[in-house]
């Protein structure tokens, strides 16, 4: 067998294993803190002002921000936010969501990719919307700064990423990072 053919078959087998192992996660939806609420009547400016000064962002706040990309958060509880985002195919229907849990960069990246309809490169298309590859895609597109998928998201970082996602959704162009002279 030719060396190039062998590498090709090994690559295909490896990708098939990644896809197969990707399905080993929990097989049901888990929502903790279903009745958790956020301030009512909060417009996008008030929301960004409130969260930008926080050390970390909760999944509840993050989901409000993602819903605001399409206008407003009409949900009253965390469970309603989860249901709305499941209906928009932004959240994984087999995911684990907790209103008070600090948001990871990987989970934020996956929500942004899904909310913005980003299909990404070949690896992201083959493996699906994994947190790791969504983060890598957003880093490549300069919508998120380099870092680990498990790192917690600060309020300022969340506001920045959300602003870039909003710009992308409105223009279908990736925004330039400040200081980028290319």
CORSUL-V346989 format. One record per pair of residues at least 4 apart in sequence whose C-alpha atoms are under 7 Angstrom apart, sorted by the first residue. I is the first residue (numbers start at 1). J is the second residue. If there is no record, write none. Layout:
I/J
I/J
This chain:
1/5
1/6
2/6
3/7
4/8
5/9
6/10
7/11
8/12
9/13
10/14
11/15
12/16
13/17
14/18
15/19
16/20
17/21
18/22
18/127
19/23
19/127
26/94
27/94
28/94
29/93
29/94
29/95
29/96
30/95
30/96
30/97
31/96
31/97
31/98
32/97
32/98
32/99
33/78
33/98
33/99
34/77
34/78
34/79
35/77
35/78
35/79
36/77
36/78
36/99
37/76
37/77
37/78
42/46
42/47
43/47
44/48
44/68
45/49
46/50
47/51
48/52
48/159
51/155
52/155
52/156
52/159
53/155
53/156
54/154
54/155
55/154
55/155
56/102
56/152
56/153
56/154
56/155
57/61
57/62
57/102
57/103
57/153
57/154
57/155
58/62
58/99
58/100
58/101
58/102
58/103
59/63
59/98
59/99
59/100
59/101
59/102
59/103
60/64
60/78
60/99
60/100
61/65
62/66
63/67
63/81
64/68
64/73
65/69
67/72
67/73
68/72
68/73
69/166
75/80
75/81
76/80
77/81
78/82
78/99
79/83
80/84
81/85
82/86
83/87
84/88
85/89
85/90
85/91
86/90
86/91
86/92
86/93
90/111
90/114
90/115
91/111
102/152
103/107
103/108
103/152
103/153
104/108
104/149
104/150
104/151
104/152
104/153
105/109
105/149
105/150
105/151
105/152
105/153
106/110
106/131
106/132
106/135
106/149
106/150
107/111
107/131
108/112
109/113
109/131
109/134
109/135
109/138
110/114
110/129
110/130
110/131
110/134
111/115
112/116
112/165
113/117
113/118
113/134
114/118
116/165
116/169
119/125
120/124
120/125
120/137
121/125
122/126
123/127
124/128
124/129
124/133
124/134
129/133
129/134
130/134
131/135
131/149
132/136
132/149
133/137
134/138
135/139
135/149
136/140
137/141
138/142
138/143
138/144
139/143
139/144
139/145
139/146
141/174
142/176
142/177
143/161
143/164
144/161
153/157
153/158
154/158
155/159
156/160
157/161
158/162
159/163
160/164
161/165
162/166
163/167
164/168
164/175
165/169
166/170
167/171
167/175
168/172
168/173
168/174
168/175
176/180
